[in-house]
Amino acid sequence: MRMRPTLSWTPTEDLPPGSTDLEPVAEALSTGGVLVLSGAGLSTESGIPDYRGEGGSLNRHTPMTYQDFTATAQARRRYWARSHLGWRTFGRARPNAGHRAVAAVARHGLLSGVITQNVDGLHQAAGSEDVVELHGSLDRVVCLSCGALSPRRELARRLEEANAGFEPVAAGINPDGDADLTDEQVGDFRVVPCAVCGGVLKPDVVFFGEAVPPRRVEHCRELVHEAASLLVLGSSLTVMSGLRFVRQAARAGKPVLIVNLDPTRGDRHAVTRVALPLGTALTAVAGRLGIPGPAGV
């Protein structure tokens, strides 16, 4: 029997309520060396829904798993039809005040790095540099046979040519860029093969049920080791890919601070969880540090 990946988390203990006091976050940033770990909640103000918050996509949508994607051609047809449509909307998303505040704080030398669980590229679009994309990026496509990487825009062009007139209306867009379509809307959507070897193409992202590349995990562990503190932004920390770094920081005695509206799986390791919208909170913190309000992008 195939085990399904962990998609949800329910607290089994009493957790402290969220705070609205931003002073601990501002104080940590003022001393520098802060490593940011961001999740889907940071991008909701850019129009990309998160998985688990109020109105989160898991309430209506089960993400594609690696096991399902590789199992059948029909699963890949369904994924690529939905992802191709979602890419049109996803690709138009722009950084919000939260992304811009992170970039502004980084430019002032107060961050040691940024690890993001997001695949939307919005940190980089806002001006952040040396971002570790823990789960990859929808901007790239990889061949499962030969390993060739190619730009997503090139695949989008090929899919447009192979599926002229494909214009269904999606019920919604998800954090992984997947649009909600029925099987009838997917129809006989045509999937194109790798242009190099004819193999199966997959977005260069870590699907649910797929392991993060070990070298990437080790690099992130080194960043946690070198950081003075860890600041989690907009992540429920439900999956181990992000939670392990919170646990590592806590074991090493490094302060863990979380800004997330809802309780997280890492709350018991944190010195505080600030329950405020990310854009508002991060802009306010930047102001307390004397960093000018980040301009729009």
C-alpha positions in Angstrom: 0.0 0.0 0.0 1.4 3.4 -1.0 1.9 5.8 1.8 0.6 9.3 1.2 2.8 12.3 2.2 1.9 14.4 5.2 -0.4 17.2 3.9 -1.9 18.4 7.2 -1.1 18.8 10.8 -3.3 19.1 13.9 -1.8 20.4 17.2 -1.6 17.6 19.8 -0.6 20.0 22.6 -1.6 23.4 23.9 0.4 26.0 22.1 0.9 29.6 23.2 -1.3 32.1 21.4 0.1 34.3 18.7 1.5 37.7 19.6 1.2 41.0 17.9 4.5 42.3 19.4 7.1 42.8 16.7 9.9 43.8 19.0 11.5 40.4 19.3 11.7 40.2 15.5 13.1 43.7 15.2 15.6 43.0 17.9 16.9 39.8 16.3 17.2 41.6 12.9 19.0 44.5 14.5 21.9 42.2 15.6 22.2 40.7 12.1 23.0 37.1 11.1 19.3 36.2 10.6 18.5 33.3 8.3 15.0 33.6 6.7 12.9 30.5 6.0 9.8 31.4 4.0 6.7 29.5 3.0 3.6 29.9 0.9 2.0 32.4 3.4 4.5 35.0 2.2 3.1 34.9 -1.3 -0.6 35.1 -0.6 -0.6 38.9 -0.8 0.7 38.4 -4.4 -2.5 36.5 -5.3 -1.0 33.0 -4.8 -3.0 31.0 -2.3 -1.3 29.0 0.5 -1.9 25.4 1.2 -3.2 25.4 4.8 -4.4 28.8 5.9 -8.0 30.1 5.8 -9.2 29.3 2.3 -6.0 27.3 1.7 -5.9 25.1 -1.5 -5.8 21.8 0.5 -9.4 22.4 1.3 -10.3 21.7 -2.3 -7.2 20.3 -4.0 -4.8 17.4 -3.4 -1.4 18.2 -4.9 0.2 15.9 -7.4 2.7 13.5 -5.8 5.9 12.3 -7.4 4.6 8.7 -7.2 1.4 9.6 -9.1 3.3 11.7 -11.7 5.7 9.0 -12.6 3.1 6.2 -12.5 1.0 6.9 -15.6 0.8 9.0 -18.7 -2.7 10.0 -17.8 -1.6 11.5 -14.5 1.1 13.5 -16.4 -1.5 14.7 -18.9 -3.7 15.9 -16.1 -0.8 17.6 -14.4 0.6 19.4 -17.4 -2.8 20.6 -18.6 -3.5 22.1 -15.2 0.0 23.4 -14.8 0.1 24.9 -18.2 -3.0 26.9 -17.6 -1.9 27.8 -14.1 1.5 29.1 -15.4 -0.3 31.9 -17.3 -1.6 33.3 -14.1 1.3 32.2 -11.8 3.8 33.9 -14.1 2.0 37.2 -13.8 2.4 37.3 -10.0 4.5 40.1 -8.6 6.4 40.5 -5.3 4.4 42.0 -2.5 5.4 44.2 0.5 6.7 41.2 2.4 9.1 40.1 -0.3 10.3 43.6 -0.8 10.9 44.1 2.9 13.0 40.9 3.1 15.1 42.2 0.2 15.5 45.6 1.8 16.6 44.1 5.1 19.1 41.9 3.2 20.5 44.9 1.4 21.3 46.4 4.8 23.4 43.4 5.7 21.1 42.0 8.4 20.4 38.6 6.9 22.7 35.7 6.6 20.6 34.1 3.8 17.1 33.2 2.6 15.8 29.7 2.2 12.4 29.5 0.6 9.9 26.6 0.3 8.2 28.5 -2.4 8.6 27.8 -6.1 7.4 31.2 -7.4 10.6 33.1 -7.7 9.1 36.2 -6.0 12.0 36.6 -3.6 14.4 37.0 -6.5 12.0 39.3 -8.4 11.9 41.6 -5.3 15.7 41.8 -5.3 16.8 39.1 -2.9 20.1 37.4 -3.9 21.5 34.0 -3.2 18.1 32.5 -2.4 18.1 28.8 -1.8 15.0 27.3 -3.5 14.4 24.4 -1.2 11.7 22.9 -3.4 13.0 24.1 -6.7 11.4 26.5 -9.2 8.6 26.4 -11.7 10.8 28.5 -14.0 12.7 25.4 -15.0 11.8 22.0 -16.4 13.9 18.8 -16.0 13.9 15.6 -18.1 13.6 12.5 -15.9 15.6 10.5 -18.5 18.6 12.6 -19.5 18.5 15.3 -16.8 18.5 18.2 -19.3 17.2 21.5 -17.8 15.3 23.9 -19.9 13.4 27.2 -19.4 9.7 26.9 -18.5 8.9 29.6 -21.1 10.2 27.3 -23.8 8.0 24.4 -22.7 5.0 26.8 -22.5 5.6 27.8 -26.1 5.7 24.1 -27.2 2.6 23.3 -25.2 0.8 26.2 -26.8 1.6 24.9 -30.3 0.6 21.4 -29.4 -2.7 22.5 -27.8 -4.1 25.3 -29.9 -7.4 26.6 -28.5 -6.9 25.2 -25.0 -8.7 27.8 -23.0 -10.6 26.3 -20.1 -11.6 28.4 -17.1 -10.0 27.2 -13.9 -11.8 27.1 -10.6 -8.6 28.3 -8.8 -4.8 28.4 -8.8 -2.7 26.6 -6.2 0.7 27.4 -4.6 2.4 24.9 -6.9 1.0 26.7 -10.0 -1.5 23.9 -10.6 -4.9 25.1 -11.8 -8.1 23.4 -10.7 -9.6 21.7 -13.8 -12.0 18.8 -14.2 -11.1 15.7 -16.2 -13.5 16.9 -18.9 -11.6 20.2 -19.1 -8.3 18.4 -19.4 -9.7 16.3 -22.2 -7.1 15.0 -24.7 -4.4 17.6 -23.8 -1.2 16.8 -25.5 2.0 16.5 -23.5 5.3 17.1 -25.3 8.5 15.1 -24.6 12.0 16.2 -23.9 13.5 18.0 -26.9 16.9 16.4 -26.3 16.1 12.7 -25.7 12.3 12.3 -26.0 12.0 11.5 -22.3 9.4 12.6 -19.7 9.5 16.2 -18.6 8.8 17.3 -15.0 8.9 20.8 -13.5 12.1 21.3 -11.6 10.3 21.3 -8.3 10.1 18.8 -5.4 6.7 17.2 -5.5 4.9 16.0 -2.4 6.3 12.5 -1.7 9.7 13.4 -3.3 12.9 14.0 -1.4 14.7 17.3 -1.4 18.2 16.7 -3.0 20.7 15.8 -0.2 23.2 18.4 -1.3 20.6 21.1 -1.0 19.6 19.9 2.4 23.2 19.9 3.6 23.7 23.4 2.3 20.7 24.6 4.2 21.9 22.9 7.3 25.2 24.8 7.0 23.3 28.1 6.7 21.4 27.3 9.9 24.7 26.4 11.6 26.2 29.7 10.6 23.2 31.9 11.4 22.6 33.7 14.7 18.9 33.1 14.5 16.1 31.7 12.3 13.1 33.8 11.1 10.3 31.7 9.7 7.9 33.7 7.5 4.5 32.3 6.3 5.1 28.6 6.8 3.0 26.1 8.8 6.1 23.9 9.0 3.8 20.9 8.4 6.3 19.0 6.2 9.7 17.9 7.5 11.6 19.7 4.7 11.3 23.0 6.6 10.6 21.8 10.1 14.0 20.0 10.4 15.8 23.4 10.1 13.7 24.8 13.0 14.5 21.8 15.1 18.2 22.1 14.2 18.3 25.8 15.2 16.4 25.1 18.5 18.8 22.3 19.4 21.8 24.6 18.8 20.2 27.2 21.1 19.6 29.7 18.3 16.4 31.8 18.7 13.6 30.8 16.3 11.1 33.5 15.5 7.9 32.8 13.5 5.6 35.3 11.7 2.5 33.3 10.6 -1.2 34.0 11.2 -2.0 30.4 12.2 -0.3 28.1 14.7 2.6 26.1 13.2 4.3 22.8 13.9 7.3 24.7 15.0 5.7 26.9 17.6 7.0 25.0 20.6 10.6 25.6 19.4 10.1 29.3 18.9 10.6 32.2 21.2 7.7 34.0 19.6 5.1 33.6 16.9 3.7 36.9 15.6 0.2 36.5 14.3 0.1 39.4 11.8 -0.2 39.6 8.0 3.3 39.3 6.5 3.4 42.4 4.4 2.2 44.6 7.3 4.5 43.0 9.8 7.7 43.0 7.8 7.2 46.6 6.5 6.7 47.7 10.1 9.8 45.9 11.3 11.8 47.4 8.5 10.6 50.8 9.6 11.6 50.2 13.2 15.1 49.4 11.9 15.3 52.7 10.0 15.1 50.9 6.6 13.0 53.0 4.2 9.7 51.5 3.1 10.5 49.1 0.2 9.4 50.5 -3.2 7.0 48.5 -5.4 8.5 46.2 -8.1 
